[in-house]
């Protein structure tokens, strides 16, 4: 089973929006081909994002609420300790925790963030494949 780290936007695509582009990821998780690694601060960031007013509207429109989404997150992730800072730095400090965790576990990192995607070549020698979809 391969390890994967999902940034918050990918998590939203997977759990909230059920984005068709996340279908391959959904299947891989369901078939236990991937182990989704996450840390408590990643859960806190998801909670913070879901509390934004624009997401309250989206949640209502889609007929979702925060509690079931968090329950699904809790059920699907393998909760691990926060990783130490790695040598590769992201200009957005909110994204650093995803990079650090991927490096620490030599995991695939799925992100939609342009600043993270730009680091792909620098992270590859550290065993981290960065992409915006499962590949």
Backbone torsions as a table, in degrees:
resi	resn	phi	psi	omega
1	UNK	NA	130.1	179.4
2	UNK	-89.2	147.3	178.1
3	UNK	-89.7	145.2	178.4
4	UNK	-139.6	143.2	174.1
5	UNK	-116.5	130.9	-178.1
6	UNK	-113.6	127.1	174.7
7	UNK	-75.0	170.9	-172.8
8	UNK	-61.3	-37.7	179.1
9	UNK	-64.4	-38.2	176.9
10	UNK	-67.2	-40.3	177.5
11	UNK	-60.3	-42.9	178.4
12	UNK	-62.8	-42.2	176.9
13	UNK	-59.7	-41.6	-175.5
14	UNK	-73.7	-49.6	-171.7
15	UNK	-93.3	-38.9	-174.6
16	UNK	-93.2	-56.7	-173.5
17	UNK	-83.8	-18.1	-175.9
18	UNK	47.8	47.7	-177.8
19	UNK	-58.4	130.9	177.7
20	UNK	-55.6	-29.1	178.3
21	UNK	-67.8	-17.6	178.5
22	UNK	-93.4	4.4	-176.8
23	UNK	-61.7	-41.8	178.0
24	UNK	-63.1	-39.9	176.5
25	UNK	-63.9	-46.3	179.3
26	UNK	-56.1	-45.8	-179.3
27	UNK	-64.3	-43.1	-179.1
28	UNK	-64.1	-38.9	177.0
29	UNK	-68.2	-45.6	-179.7
30	UNK	-61.9	-34.8	-179.4
31	UNK	-89.8	7.4	178.7
32	UNK	55.7	35.7	172.8
33	UNK	-83.1	-22.8	-179.5
34	UNK	-123.7	144.4	172.3
35	UNK	-109.2	112.9	-177.8
36	UNK	-81.4	112.5	179.7
37	UNK	-95.2	137.7	178.0
38	UNK	-153.3	165.0	-179.7
39	UNK	-124.2	162.5	176.7
40	UNK	-54.4	-40.5	177.0
41	UNK	-62.8	-27.7	176.4
42	UNK	-68.4	-37.1	175.8
43	UNK	-65.1	-42.1	178.7
44	UNK	-62.4	-39.6	177.8
45	UNK	-64.6	-41.4	177.5
46	UNK	-59.9	-44.5	177.3
47	UNK	-59.7	-43.6	-179.9
48	UNK	-61.8	-44.9	-179.2
49	UNK	-66.1	-43.2	-179.7
50	UNK	-65.6	-19.9	178.6
51	UNK	-83.4	-9.3	177.1
52	UNK	-60.0	141.0	-179.6
53	UNK	-53.5	-38.1	-178.5
54	UNK	-64.9	-28.9	178.8
55	UNK	-79.3	-26.5	174.0
56	UNK	-59.8	-40.6	177.9
57	UNK	-65.5	-44.8	-179.4
58	UNK	-64.3	-45.1	179.3
59	UNK	-57.7	-45.3	-179.8
60	UNK	-64.0	-44.1	-178.6
61	UNK	-63.3	-36.6	-178.5
62	UNK	-88.3	-3.5	-179.7
63	UNK	72.8	29.5	179.9
64	UNK	-109.8	163.3	168.8
65	UNK	-135.9	166.2	-173.6
66	UNK	-66.1	-43.2	-173.7
67	UNK	-56.4	-49.0	178.6
68	UNK	-65.1	-33.4	177.5
69	UNK	-65.3	-42.6	178.0
70	UNK	-67.3	-36.9	176.9
71	UNK	-62.3	-40.7	178.0
72	UNK	-66.2	-43.9	176.5
73	UNK	-56.1	-50.0	-178.7
74	UNK	-58.9	-38.2	-177.4
75	UNK	-73.4	-28.3	-172.7
76	UNK	-95.6	-25.1	-175.5
77	UNK	-86.3	155.1	165.6
78	UNK	-100.1	107.0	-176.6
79	UNK	-75.5	126.1	-179.3
80	UNK	-128.3	169.8	178.9
81	UNK	-71.5	154.9	175.8
82	UNK	-60.1	134.2	-178.3
83	UNK	-82.0	151.3	174.4
84	UNK	-68.0	156.9	178.5
85	UNK	-61.7	136.9	177.7
86	UNK	-97.7	174.3	-176.8
87	UNK	-72.4	-25.4	-179.0
88	UNK	-85.5	122.0	-177.2
89	UNK	-107.6	139.9	175.3
90	UNK	-100.0	143.1	179.2
91	UNK	-67.7	-22.0	176.9
92	UNK	-99.6	109.0	-177.0
93	UNK	-61.3	-24.5	178.0
94	UNK	-66.5	-24.2	-178.8
95	UNK	-91.2	-12.4	-175.2
96	UNK	-59.8	-38.1	-177.0
97	UNK	-62.2	-31.9	178.9
98	UNK	-71.1	-42.0	178.3
99	UNK	-64.0	-47.9	-179.4
100	UNK	-58.1	-43.7	-178.6
101	UNK	-66.9	-42.3	178.8
102	UNK	-61.8	-42.3	179.3
103	UNK	-65.2	-45.8	-177.6
104	UNK	-60.1	-32.1	-177.0
105	UNK	-109.5	5.0	-177.9
106	UNK	49.8	48.8	-175.4
107	UNK	-102.0	157.5	170.6
108	UNK	-69.2	141.4	179.2
109	UNK	-117.4	117.4	177.5
110	UNK	-102.5	124.4	-176.8
111	UNK	-150.8	150.9	172.7
112	UNK	-104.9	-4.0	-174.7
113	UNK	-75.7	123.9	-177.4
114	UNK	-59.3	-37.2	-179.6
115	UNK	-66.2	-35.1	177.5
116	UNK	-73.3	-45.5	-178.9
117	UNK	-60.4	-32.6	178.1
118	UNK	-66.4	-18.7	-178.6
119	UNK	-88.3	1.4	-173.7
120	UNK	-53.4	-46.8	-177.7
121	UNK	-66.0	-34.5	179.8
122	UNK	-75.0	-26.2	-178.4
123	UNK	-87.9	-23.2	-178.3
124	UNK	-55.8	-45.4	178.2
125	UNK	-63.8	-16.3	178.3
126	UNK	-92.4	7.5	176.6
127	UNK	87.3	15.0	-177.4
128	UNK	-113.0	120.6	172.8
129	UNK	-95.9	123.0	-179.4
130	UNK	-107.1	130.7	175.4
131	UNK	-154.1	170.9	179.4
132	UNK	-97.3	-8.0	174.9
133	UNK	-140.9	163.2	177.0
134	UNK	-69.1	129.4	-179.5
135	UNK	-145.9	NA	NA
